[in-house]
């Protein structure tokens, strides 16, 4: 195998990028790809948690504020999920109430 690089035209380069993109997308959809990306996401979340805890422990006001900002932004999706769950529970309650009123 030669270490010399072969010149490619701009069109060939675009074809190579397109093929690599398709291969990457296909890999990401495989069970192995999903596993690897899931592990990365989990580990990233753990590292961010550690960073937030350490930032809040230190005496640098900028780091403390950054940690608090991250914590606040993470709460929004939790609030939305809670609202969704509460809404679903309310819908079930309404159906239960309506069905018990029809029984009379």
C-alpha positions, 0 to 999 in steps of 0.5 A: 500500500502506498502512502501517497495521496491520490488527487480527487476532483471536487465531484469525486470528493462529494461522492465520497462524502455522500457514501460515507454519510450513507454508511454512517447513517446506516451504522447509526441505525444498527443495534451496535450503533444504537448501543454505542451511541446510547452508551456515549449519551449515558456516559456524557450525562454522568460526566455532566452531572459530575461537572455540575456537582463540582461547579456548585462546590467551587468558589468561582461564581461563574462556574457556580452560575453555570452549574445552576443554569444547567440544572434549571434548563434540565428541569424544563423537560421534566416539567413538560413530562409531568404536565403530559402525565398529569394531562393523561391522568386527567383524561382517564379520570374524565372518561371514568367520571363520564362512564360512571355518570352514564351508569345512572 
